[in-house]
Amino acid sequence: MSGQEVRTSASLASIFALRMLGLFLILPVFAVHARTIPGGDSPALVGLALGIYGLTQGLLQIPFGAASDRWGRKPVIVAGLVLFALGSFIAAAADDMFWTIIGRAVQGAGAISAAVTAFIADATREEHRTKAMAMVGASIGLTFALSLVGAPPLYAAVGMGGLFALTGVLALTAIAVVTWVVPSAPPRIEHDDPASAASVVFNPQLLRLNFGIFALHTVQMAMFVVVPVLLVERAELPLPHHWWVYLPVVLVSFGLMMPPIMAAERRSRMRILFLSAVGLLLVVQLGLLLHAPSLMWIAGWLLLFFVGFNILEASLPSLVSRVAPSSAKGLALGIYNTTQAIGLFAGGALGGLVAARWGAQGVFACAAIIMGVWWVIALGMREVPKRSSGQPVPI
């Protein structure tokens, strides 16, 4: 990667990290805090406060992505961060669940993921794009792990209002990064015949990739409905100590994911790597289903899961950006991110329903079926050729 590519990718990944750190810091402590404010005794309202962020994200990813195609990446990213900061400060000032829900909804309205990933796609060559997307994935995973460690002491020190205010400050910091650190976007190419929305929505290759991100996050969320319970019941690890597993597993998985990504990009073997990663996740679900009797086994399966997950999390948006027409990358990535948000919701709902009826084994069995279906669908992928023009990749 060139110096310019590294700077752009790293600075845009830091925007994701600042924004996601603010989001993740809330998750480990919010349910406990909610009991101390009016309306917080309702599990439905607590769930709504947590989930409405994903709902508004899912609704607005496509409009934000399409807007970034028309008016440029930076203005749309800044607008989204302003909304996220505004929602954070609303939630910080809230003294009941109603205003907390309003604040979370406004936070989610800052749906910048498609614009940021499209910016990365604009600024990187195709042979290095998966590595650039991996920087974003690594930043998100690292901030998630750090939030598990840092949220409880921060909450004890500054309270929930302080945590929400911190998320607002982090969003404003991200605006400064966008304005003064992120290099200018490459010159926009005017297209005489821009791609139609229908050609993006119904592109067979993009449909496969969108199903993939849906399946990936459905399985991730369903898994983590029951994995914490396994760590308590089978591994006898108290909930406050779960980060002892998550943090090293996430960090080691980042080190293990990069060599295969770099080798596959260098040799144009991304399809083989992609199928192998999906197959690895299938093996993990079967392993958790059939043999996870102790802490070491559970940690080992989680390590393999995060290796495969991180490879796919980096590969999928890179492939979307390469398959999509250059005039509609923001739209394509908006659809992709919307599908991701739907997968998060579906995984939580599916995991809860299946776990209530059939327990953890039922969840892992369903996840294995989803991974198996995805692997079969992914068999129809072609190796995506490199291209120098703004034309869509032939199917």
C-alpha positions as CSV (number, residue, x, y, z in Angstrom):
1,M,0.0,0.0,0.0
2,S,1.2,3.5,-0.8
3,G,1.7,6.1,2.0
4,Q,-1.5,7.9,0.8
5,E,-3.5,4.7,0.9
6,V,-2.2,3.8,4.4
7,R,-3.0,7.3,5.7
8,T,-6.5,7.4,4.2
9,S,-7.3,3.9,5.4
10,A,-5.9,4.4,8.9
11,S,-7.6,7.8,9.4
12,L,-11.0,6.5,8.2
13,A,-10.6,3.4,10.4
14,S,-10.0,5.7,13.3
15,I,-13.3,7.4,12.6
16,F,-15.0,4.0,12.8
17,A,-13.1,3.3,16.0
18,L,-14.0,6.6,17.7
19,R,-17.7,6.3,16.8
20,M,-17.9,2.6,17.7
21,L,-16.0,3.0,21.0
22,G,-18.7,5.5,22.0
23,L,-21.4,3.0,21.0
24,F,-19.8,-0.1,22.6
25,L,-19.1,1.6,25.9
26,I,-22.8,1.8,26.5
27,L,-23.6,-1.9,25.9
28,P,-22.1,-3.7,28.9
29,V,-23.7,-1.3,31.5
30,F,-26.9,0.1,30.0
31,A,-29.3,-2.6,31.2
32,V,-28.1,-2.2,34.8
33,H,-28.3,1.6,34.6
34,A,-31.8,1.5,33.1
35,R,-33.3,0.2,36.3
36,T,-32.4,3.4,38.0
37,I,-34.5,5.7,35.7
38,P,-38.2,6.0,35.0
39,G,-39.4,3.4,32.5
40,G,-36.2,1.3,33.0
41,D,-38.1,-1.5,34.7
42,S,-39.7,-2.4,31.4
43,P,-37.5,-5.0,29.5
44,A,-39.4,-4.0,26.3
45,L,-38.3,-0.3,26.6
46,V,-34.7,-1.3,27.5
47,G,-34.6,-3.5,24.4
48,L,-36.1,-0.7,22.3
49,A,-33.5,1.7,23.6
50,L,-30.7,-0.7,22.6
51,G,-32.2,-1.8,19.3
52,I,-33.6,1.4,17.9
53,Y,-30.0,2.5,17.0
54,G,-29.8,-0.4,14.6
55,L,-33.2,0.3,13.2
56,T,-32.5,3.9,12.2
57,Q,-29.1,2.8,11.0
58,G,-30.7,0.2,8.7
59,L,-33.3,2.6,7.4
60,L,-30.8,5.4,6.5
61,Q,-27.7,3.5,5.2
62,I,-29.0,3.4,1.6
63,P,-30.0,7.2,1.6
64,F,-26.6,8.2,3.1
65,G,-24.7,5.9,0.7
66,A,-26.6,7.3,-2.3
67,A,-26.1,10.8,-1.1
68,S,-22.3,10.3,-0.8
69,D,-22.3,9.2,-4.5
70,R,-24.0,12.5,-5.4
71,W,-22.6,15.1,-3.1
72,G,-19.3,13.5,-2.0
73,R,-18.1,11.3,0.8
74,K,-16.7,13.9,3.3
75,P,-19.8,16.1,3.6
76,V,-22.1,13.1,4.2
77,I,-19.7,11.6,6.8
78,V,-19.5,14.9,8.7
79,A,-23.3,15.2,8.6
80,G,-23.7,11.7,10.0
81,L,-21.2,12.4,12.8
82,V,-23.1,15.6,13.7
83,L,-26.3,13.6,14.1
84,F,-24.5,10.9,16.1
85,A,-23.1,13.6,18.4
86,L,-26.5,15.3,18.8
87,G,-28.1,12.0,19.7
88,S,-25.4,11.3,22.2
89,F,-25.9,14.7,24.0
90,I,-29.7,14.1,24.0
91,A,-29.2,10.8,25.7
92,A,-26.7,12.3,28.1
93,A,-29.3,14.8,29.3
94,A,-32.1,12.2,29.4
95,D,-33.7,11.5,32.8
96,D,-36.1,8.8,31.6
97,M,-36.3,6.0,29.0
98,F,-38.4,8.1,26.6
99,W,-35.6,10.7,26.0
100,T,-33.0,8.0,26.1
101,I,-34.8,6.2,23.2
102,I,-35.0,9.5,21.3
103,G,-31.3,10.1,21.8
104,R,-30.4,6.5,20.6
105,A,-32.6,6.9,17.5
106,V,-30.9,10.2,16.6
107,Q,-27.5,8.5,17.2
108,G,-28.4,5.7,14.7
109,A,-29.6,8.3,12.2
110,G,-25.9,9.1,11.6
111,A,-25.6,6.2,9.2
112,I,-22.1,6.8,7.8
113,S,-20.8,3.2,7.3
114,A,-21.6,3.1,3.6
115,A,-20.0,6.5,2.9
116,V,-16.9,5.6,4.9
117,T,-16.4,2.2,3.2
118,A,-17.1,3.8,-0.2
119,F,-14.5,6.5,0.6
120,I,-11.9,3.7,1.3
121,A,-12.9,2.0,-1.9
122,D,-12.3,5.3,-3.8
123,A,-8.9,5.9,-2.3
124,T,-7.4,2.4,-2.5
125,R,-6.3,0.2,-5.4
126,E,-8.2,-3.1,-5.7
127,E,-5.2,-5.3,-4.9
128,H,-4.9,-3.5,-1.5
129,R,-8.6,-2.9,-0.7
130,T,-9.2,-5.9,1.5
131,K,-6.3,-4.9,3.7
132,A,-7.7,-1.4,4.0
133,M,-11.1,-2.9,5.0
134,A,-9.3,-5.1,7.4
135,M,-8.0,-2.0,9.2
136,V,-11.6,-1.0,9.7
137,G,-12.6,-4.4,11.0
138,A,-9.6,-4.5,13.3
139,S,-10.5,-1.1,14.7
140,I,-14.1,-2.2,15.4
141,G,-13.0,-5.4,17.0
142,L,-10.4,-3.8,19.1
143,T,-12.8,-1.1,20.4
144,F,-15.3,-3.8,21.2
145,A,-12.8,-5.7,23.3
146,L,-11.6,-2.5,25.0
147,S,-15.1,-1.5,25.8
148,L,-15.7,-4.7,27.7
149,V,-12.7,-3.8,29.9
150,G,-13.2,-0.1,30.2
151,A,-17.0,0.4,30.5
152,P,-17.6,-0.7,34.1
153,P,-14.9,1.5,35.7
154,L,-15.9,4.5,33.4
155,Y,-19.6,4.0,34.4
156,A,-18.6,4.0,38.1
157,A,-16.6,7.2,37.6
158,V,-18.9,9.3,35.4
159,G,-22.3,7.6,35.2
160,M,-24.4,6.9,32.2
161,G,-24.8,10.6,31.4
162,G,-21.0,10.9,31.3
163,L,-20.7,7.9,29.0
164,F,-23.2,9.3,26.6
165,A,-21.5,12.7,26.7
166,L,-18.1,10.9,26.0
167,T,-19.7,9.4,22.9
168,G,-20.6,12.8,21.7
169,V,-17.1,14.2,22.3
170,L,-15.7,11.2,20.4
171,A,-18.0,11.9,17.5
172,L,-16.9,15.6,17.4
173,T,-13.3,14.4,17.5
174,A,-14.0,12.2,14.5
175,I,-15.4,15.2,12.7
176,A,-12.0,16.9,13.3
177,V,-10.3,13.8,11.9
178,V,-12.4,13.9,8.8
179,T,-11.8,17.6,8.3
180,W,-8.1,17.9,8.9
181,V,-6.5,14.4,8.9
182,V,-8.3,12.4,6.2
183,P,-6.8,13.2,2.8
184,S,-9.0,14.7,0.1
185,A,-11.1,12.3,-1.9
186,P,-9.9,11.4,-5.3
187,P,-11.4,13.5,-8.1
188,R,-14.9,12.4,-8.9
189,I,-15.5,10.8,-12.3
190,E,-18.5,12.0,-14.2
191,H,-20.4,9.1,-15.8
192,D,-22.3,9.7,-19.0
193,D,-24.4,6.6,-18.3
194,P,-24.6,6.1,-14.5
195,A,-25.8,2.7,-13.3
196,S,-29.5,2.4,-12.4
197,A,-30.6,1.5,-8.9
198,A,-32.2,-1.7,-10.3
199,S,-29.0,-2.9,-11.8
200,V,-27.3,-2.5,-8.4
201,V,-30.1,-4.1,-6.4
202,F,-30.5,-7.1,-8.6
203,N,-26.9,-7.7,-9.6
204,P,-26.5,-11.5,-8.9
205,Q,-23.0,-11.2,-7.5
206,L,-24.0,-8.4,-5.2
207,L,-27.0,-10.4,-4.1
208,R,-24.7,-13.2,-3.1
209,L,-22.5,-10.8,-1.1
210,N,-25.4,-9.2,0.6
211,F,-26.8,-12.6,1.6
212,G,-23.3,-13.3,3.0
213,I,-23.2,-10.3,5.3
214,F,-26.8,-11.0,6.4
215,A,-25.8,-14.6,7.3
216,L,-22.5,-13.6,9.0
217,H,-24.2,-11.2,11.4
218,T,-27.2,-13.3,12.0
219,V,-24.9,-16.1,13.2
220,Q,-22.7,-13.8,15.2
221,M,-25.7,-12.3,17.1
222,A,-27.4,-15.7,17.6
223,M,-24.1,-17.1,19.0
224,F,-23.7,-14.4,21.5
225,V,-27.1,-15.0,22.9
226,V,-25.9,-18.3,24.3
227,V,-22.0,-18.1,24.4
228,P,-21.9,-16.0,27.6
229,V,-24.2,-18.6,29.3
230,L,-21.8,-21.3,28.2
231,L,-18.9,-19.5,29.7
232,V,-20.7,-19.2,33.0
233,E,-22.2,-22.7,33.1
234,R,-19.6,-24.9,31.4
235,A,-16.5,-22.9,31.9
236,E,-17.5,-21.6,35.4
237,L,-16.2,-18.1,34.4
238,P,-18.1,-15.2,36.1
239,L,-19.6,-12.6,33.8
240,P,-17.3,-9.8,34.9
241,H,-14.3,-11.9,33.8
242,H,-15.6,-12.8,30.3
243,W,-13.2,-10.2,28.8
244,W,-10.4,-12.5,29.9
245,V,-11.5,-14.7,27.0
246,Y,-12.8,-12.1,24.5
247,L,-9.9,-9.7,24.6
248,P,-7.0,-12.2,23.8
249,V,-9.2,-14.1,21.3
250,V,-10.0,-11.0,19.4
251,L,-6.4,-9.7,19.4
252,V,-4.9,-13.0,18.4
253,S,-7.5,-13.4,15.6
254,F,-6.3,-10.1,14.0
255,G,-2.8,-11.5,13.8
256,L,-4.0,-14.7,12.2
257,M,-6.3,-13.1,9.7
258,M,-3.8,-10.9,7.9
259,P,-1.3,-13.5,6.3
260,P,-4.1,-15.4,4.4
261,I,-5.7,-12.1,3.2
262,M,-2.3,-10.8,1.9
263,A,-1.5,-14.1,0.3
264,A,-4.9,-14.4,-1.4
265,E,-4.8,-10.8,-2.7
266,R,-1.3,-11.3,-4.0
267,R,-2.2,-14.5,-5.9
268,S,-5.7,-13.5,-6.9
269,R,-7.2,-16.3,-4.8
270,M,-9.9,-14.4,-2.9
271,R,-12.6,-16.8,-3.9
272,I,-10.7,-19.7,-2.3
273,L,-10.0,-17.7,0.9
274,F,-13.7,-16.6,1.0
275,L,-15.0,-20.2,0.7
276,S,-12.5,-21.4,3.3
277,A,-13.5,-18.8,5.8
278,V,-17.2,-19.7,5.4
279,G,-16.3,-23.3,5.8
280,L,-14.3,-22.5,8.9
281,L,-17.4,-20.9,10.5
282,L,-19.4,-23.9,9.6
283,V,-16.9,-26.1,11.4
284,V,-17.0,-23.8,14.4
285,Q,-20.7,-24.1,14.8
286,L,-20.5,-27.9,14.5
287,G,-17.7,-27.8,17.1
288,L,-19.7,-25.8,19.5
289,L,-22.7,-28.1,18.9
290,L,-20.8,-31.3,19.4
291,H,-17.8,-30.7,21.6
292,A,-17.4,-27.6,23.8
293,P,-17.1,-29.1,27.3
294,S,-14.6,-26.7,28.9
295,L,-13.2,-23.1,28.9
296,M,-10.2,-24.1,26.7
297,W,-12.5,-25.7,24.0
298,I,-14.9,-22.8,24.0
299,A,-12.0,-20.3,23.8
300,G,-10.5,-22.3,20.9
301,W,-13.7,-22.4,18.9
302,L,-14.2,-18.6,19.6
303,L,-10.6,-18.0,18.3
304,L,-11.4,-19.9,15.0
305,F,-14.7,-18.1,14.8
306,F,-13.1,-14.6,15.0
307,V,-10.4,-15.6,12.5
308,G,-13.1,-16.5,9.9
309,F,-15.4,-13.7,10.9
310,N,-12.6,-11.1,10.5
311,I,-11.5,-12.4,7.1
312,L,-15.1,-12.2,5.9
313,E,-15.8,-8.9,7.5
314,A,-12.8,-7.4,5.6
315,S,-13.5,-9.3,2.3
316,L,-17.2,-8.6,1.9
317,P,-17.2,-4.8,1.6
318,S,-14.0,-5.0,-0.6
319,L,-15.7,-7.4,-3.0
320,V,-18.9,-5.2,-3.0
321,S,-16.9,-2.2,-3.9
322,R,-15.2,-4.1,-6.7
323,V,-18.3,-5.6,-8.2
324,A,-20.5,-2.5,-8.0
325,P,-20.4,0.1,-10.8
326,S,-18.2,3.0,-9.8
327,S,-21.1,5.5,-10.2
328,A,-23.0,3.6,-7.5
329,K,-20.5,2.3,-5.0
330,G,-22.2,4.3,-2.2
331,L,-25.6,2.9,-3.1
332,A,-24.2,-0.7,-3.3
333,L,-22.5,-0.3,0.1
334,G,-25.6,1.3,1.5
335,I,-27.6,-1.8,0.6
336,Y,-24.8,-4.0,2.0
337,N,-24.8,-2.1,5.3
338,T,-28.6,-2.2,5.5
339,T,-28.5,-6.0,5.0
340,Q,-25.9,-6.2,7.7
341,A,-28.2,-4.3,10.2
342,I,-31.1,-6.6,9.3
343,G,-28.8,-9.6,10.0
344,L,-28.0,-8.2,13.5
345,F,-31.6,-7.8,14.3
346,A,-32.5,-11.2,12.9
347,G,-29.7,-12.9,14.7
348,G,-30.7,-11.5,18.1
349,A,-34.4,-12.5,17.5
350,L,-33.6,-15.9,16.1
351,G,-31.1,-16.7,18.9
352,G,-33.5,-15.7,21.6
353,L,-36.4,-17.7,20.2
354,V,-34.4,-20.8,19.4
355,A,-32.5,-20.7,22.8
356,A,-35.8,-20.4,24.6
357,R,-37.2,-23.6,22.9
358,W,-34.1,-25.8,22.3
359,G,-31.3,-24.2,24.2
360,A,-27.7,-23.5,23.1
361,Q,-27.5,-26.7,21.0
362,G,-30.5,-25.5,19.0
363,V,-28.8,-22.2,18.3
364,F,-25.6,-23.8,17.1
365,A,-27.5,-26.2,14.9
366,C,-29.4,-23.4,13.3
367,A,-26.2,-21.4,12.8
368,A,-24.5,-24.4,11.2
369,I,-27.5,-24.7,8.8
370,I,-27.2,-21.0,7.9
371,M,-23.4,-21.3,7.3
372,G,-24.0,-24.4,5.2
373,V,-26.5,-22.6,3.0
374,W,-24.2,-19.7,2.6
375,W,-21.3,-21.9,1.6
376,V,-23.5,-23.5,-1.1
377,I,-24.6,-20.1,-2.4
378,A,-21.0,-18.8,-2.3
379,L,-19.9,-21.7,-4.6
380,G,-21.4,-19.7,-7.4
381,M,-19.0,-16.8,-6.9
382,R,-16.4,-16.1,-9.5
383,E,-12.9,-14.8,-8.8
384,V,-13.4,-11.0,-9.1
385,P,-11.0,-9.7,-11.8
386,K,-9.1,-6.5,-11.2
387,R,-10.3,-3.6,-13.3
388,S,-8.9,-0.2,-14.1
389,S,-12.1,1.4,-15.5
390,G,-15.3,2.4,-13.8
391,Q,-17.2,-0.5,-15.4
392,P,-19.0,-3.1,-13.3
393,V,-17.4,-6.5,-13.1
394,P,-19.1,-8.9,-15.5
395,I,-21.1,-11.7,-14.0
